[in-house]
Amino acid sequence: MLDHENLWAALDKVAERHQLTPSGLARRAGLDPTSFNPSKRFAADGRPRWPSTESLAKVLEVTQMTFVDFAGILQDKTEITGTYFRSFPAYLCTSDELREVDLEDLSGFQLDKFCDSFIFPSSQSEKFFALEVSSNSFEPYYREGQILIVSPESSLRRNDHVLIATKTGDLHCGPLQRQTNERIEFRRHNPDDTPRVVQVADLVWTARVLWVSQ
């Protein structure tokens, strides 16, 4: 049964599984940080307040969950269809070291240096690596010290945050606006600015950002 208490409890579980507070989850979804606070769950006269369908949709999008996944949490299932929250080994390197990594051949990694373990949502068959941001070159999207879980195998969709490496050795990241056979366009932080355009012929690899530490 879908009721007020269970729905808010499910959102709290989603936040916990992503190692976030309710405020952190709201912020990641692009909402007001106080949207999911306990104080916002009831009106001043005691009437229950429900999260909007728009806010739920944004949470599902940023956590890469389906409604079926969320329904599983509502039913208090420990295992969610298609997605698992558990510890996975991942190749860890800094953004400076990443310039020297061939993502097409992960066997070239020095495992004793790069291998680490992280907890985040992913299918068991998915290959990925962890990137520690070691400079301010990824701002305003990511700050120095954050860990990004990135997959070079995931298909890219509009608004996905994407990391690319060019043949000149540059790394770029940002939200994908448009992709064709010839070029990739990235939306700027200021939506009024002209999109960043990179020619596909100039790319070494592309990877989708799956998860970001706080």
C-alpha positions as CSV (number, residue, x, y, z in Angstrom):
1,M,0.0,0.0,0.0
2,L,1.3,3.5,-0.9
3,D,0.9,5.8,2.0
4,H,2.5,9.0,3.3
5,E,4.9,7.4,5.8
6,N,6.1,4.6,3.4
7,L,6.8,7.0,0.6
8,W,8.9,9.3,2.7
9,A,10.7,6.3,4.2
10,A,11.5,5.0,0.7
11,L,13.1,8.3,-0.2
12,D,15.1,8.2,3.0
13,K,16.3,4.7,2.0
14,V,17.3,5.9,-1.5
15,A,19.3,8.7,0.1
16,E,21.0,6.3,2.6
17,R,22.0,3.8,-0.2
18,H,23.7,6.7,-2.0
19,Q,25.4,7.7,1.2
20,L,23.4,11.0,1.2
21,T,21.2,12.8,3.6
22,P,17.7,13.8,2.5
23,S,19.0,17.3,1.8
24,G,21.9,15.8,-0.2
25,L,19.5,13.8,-2.3
26,A,17.3,16.8,-3.0
27,R,20.4,18.8,-3.9
28,R,21.7,16.1,-6.3
29,A,18.3,16.0,-8.0
30,G,18.4,19.7,-8.6
31,L,15.8,20.6,-6.0
32,D,15.7,22.9,-3.1
33,P,17.9,21.3,-0.4
34,T,15.1,21.4,2.1
35,S,12.6,19.7,-0.1
36,F,12.9,16.3,1.6
37,N,13.6,17.5,5.1
38,P,11.3,16.0,7.9
39,S,10.0,19.5,8.7
40,K,8.6,19.7,5.1
41,R,6.6,16.5,5.4
42,F,3.7,18.0,7.3
43,A,1.9,21.3,6.9
44,A,1.6,23.7,9.9
45,D,-1.9,22.4,10.6
46,G,-0.7,18.8,10.7
47,R,-1.8,17.8,7.2
48,P,0.6,15.4,5.4
49,R,2.6,16.8,2.6
50,W,3.6,14.4,-0.3
51,P,6.6,14.7,-2.5
52,S,5.6,15.9,-6.0
53,T,5.7,13.6,-9.0
54,E,8.3,15.9,-10.5
55,S,10.6,15.6,-7.5
56,L,10.3,11.8,-7.6
57,A,11.0,11.7,-11.3
58,K,14.2,13.8,-10.8
59,V,15.3,11.5,-8.0
60,L,14.8,8.4,-10.2
61,E,16.8,10.2,-13.0
62,V,19.8,11.2,-10.9
63,T,20.0,7.8,-9.1
64,Q,19.4,5.9,-12.4
65,M,16.6,3.9,-10.9
66,T,13.4,2.8,-12.6
67,F,10.0,3.1,-11.0
68,V,10.1,-0.7,-10.5
69,D,13.3,-0.2,-8.5
70,F,11.6,2.4,-6.4
71,A,8.6,0.3,-5.9
72,G,10.9,-2.5,-4.6
73,I,12.1,-0.1,-1.9
74,L,8.5,0.8,-1.1
75,Q,7.9,-2.9,-0.5
76,D,11.0,-3.1,1.6
77,K,12.8,-5.6,-0.6
78,T,16.5,-5.8,0.0
79,E,17.4,-6.6,-3.6
80,I,16.3,-4.2,-6.3
81,T,15.5,-5.5,-9.8
82,G,18.5,-5.0,-12.1
83,T,20.5,-2.7,-9.7
84,Y,22.5,-3.7,-6.7
85,F,24.0,-1.6,-3.9
86,R,27.1,-3.4,-2.8
87,S,30.9,-3.1,-2.8
88,F,32.6,-3.4,-6.2
89,P,36.3,-3.3,-7.1
90,A,37.2,-0.3,-9.3
91,Y,40.3,1.1,-10.9
92,L,41.1,4.3,-9.1
93,C,43.3,7.0,-10.6
94,T,43.4,10.8,-10.4
95,S,42.3,13.1,-13.3
96,D,46.0,13.7,-14.0
97,E,46.9,10.0,-14.2
98,L,43.8,9.4,-16.4
99,R,45.4,11.2,-19.3
100,E,47.8,8.2,-19.6
101,V,45.1,5.5,-19.3
102,D,43.8,3.6,-22.3
103,L,40.2,2.8,-21.4
104,E,39.9,0.3,-24.2
105,D,42.5,-1.8,-22.4
106,L,42.0,-1.7,-18.7
107,S,44.5,-4.6,-18.3
108,G,47.1,-1.9,-18.6
109,F,46.3,-0.5,-15.2
110,Q,48.8,-1.1,-12.3
111,L,46.3,-3.0,-10.1
112,D,48.4,-2.6,-7.0
113,K,48.2,1.1,-7.4
114,F,44.8,1.7,-8.8
115,C,42.5,-1.0,-7.5
116,D,40.1,0.0,-4.7
117,S,36.6,-0.8,-3.6
118,F,33.5,1.4,-3.7
119,I,29.8,1.1,-2.8
120,F,27.4,2.4,-5.4
121,P,24.5,1.2,-7.6
122,S,25.5,-0.9,-10.7
123,S,24.7,-4.1,-12.5
124,Q,27.3,-6.8,-11.9
125,S,28.2,-7.0,-15.6
126,E,29.1,-3.4,-16.0
127,K,32.7,-2.3,-16.3
128,F,33.8,1.0,-14.7
129,F,36.6,2.9,-13.0
130,A,36.9,5.4,-10.3
131,L,38.3,8.9,-10.9
132,E,39.5,11.2,-8.1
133,V,39.3,14.8,-9.3
134,S,42.8,16.2,-8.7
135,S,42.4,19.8,-9.9
136,N,39.7,22.4,-10.5
137,S,39.5,21.8,-14.2
138,F,36.1,20.0,-13.9
139,E,34.4,22.9,-12.1
140,P,31.6,23.9,-11.8
141,Y,30.4,20.4,-12.2
142,Y,32.9,18.6,-9.9
143,R,35.3,19.9,-7.4
144,E,38.7,18.7,-6.4
145,G,38.7,15.7,-4.1
146,Q,35.4,14.2,-5.3
147,I,35.3,10.6,-6.6
148,L,33.5,9.9,-9.9
149,I,32.4,6.4,-10.9
150,V,32.7,6.4,-14.7
151,S,31.7,3.8,-17.3
152,P,33.3,3.7,-20.8
153,E,30.7,1.1,-21.9
154,S,27.5,2.9,-21.0
155,S,25.4,4.3,-23.8
156,L,25.1,8.1,-23.7
157,R,21.8,10.0,-23.5
158,R,20.9,13.6,-23.5
159,N,21.6,15.3,-20.2
160,D,24.0,12.6,-19.1
161,H,27.2,13.9,-17.5
162,V,30.0,12.7,-19.8
163,L,33.7,12.6,-19.5
164,I,35.8,12.7,-22.7
165,A,39.5,12.6,-23.6
166,T,40.8,14.2,-26.8
167,K,43.8,13.3,-28.9
168,T,45.6,16.5,-27.6
169,G,45.5,15.0,-24.1
170,D,42.7,17.3,-22.8
171,L,39.9,16.1,-20.5
172,H,36.5,17.6,-20.6
173,C,33.3,16.9,-18.7
174,G,29.7,18.2,-18.8
175,P,26.1,17.5,-19.6
176,L,25.5,16.0,-23.0
177,Q,23.3,18.2,-25.2
178,R,23.5,16.5,-28.6
179,Q,25.5,13.7,-30.2
180,T,25.9,12.9,-33.9
181,N,28.2,10.7,-35.9
182,E,30.5,13.8,-36.5
183,R,30.4,15.7,-33.2
184,I,29.4,15.9,-29.6
185,E,27.8,19.0,-28.0
186,F,28.0,19.8,-24.3
187,R,25.7,22.2,-22.6
188,R,27.5,25.0,-20.7
189,H,26.8,25.8,-17.1
190,N,25.2,29.0,-18.3
191,P,22.4,27.8,-20.6
192,D,22.7,31.1,-22.6
193,D,26.3,30.3,-23.6
194,T,27.1,28.6,-26.9
195,P,27.5,24.8,-26.4
196,R,31.0,23.3,-26.3
197,V,31.5,21.3,-29.6
198,V,34.0,18.4,-29.9
199,Q,34.5,16.6,-33.1
200,V,34.2,12.8,-32.8
201,A,37.4,12.4,-34.9
202,D,39.3,14.2,-32.2
203,L,38.2,11.9,-29.4
204,V,40.2,9.1,-27.8
205,W,37.3,7.9,-25.6
206,T,34.0,8.9,-24.0
207,A,32.7,7.7,-20.6
208,R,29.5,8.3,-18.7
209,V,29.5,9.5,-15.1
210,L,27.4,7.0,-13.1
211,W,28.0,8.3,-9.5
212,V,29.6,11.1,-7.6
213,S,30.8,11.3,-4.0
214,Q,29.7,14.2,-1.9
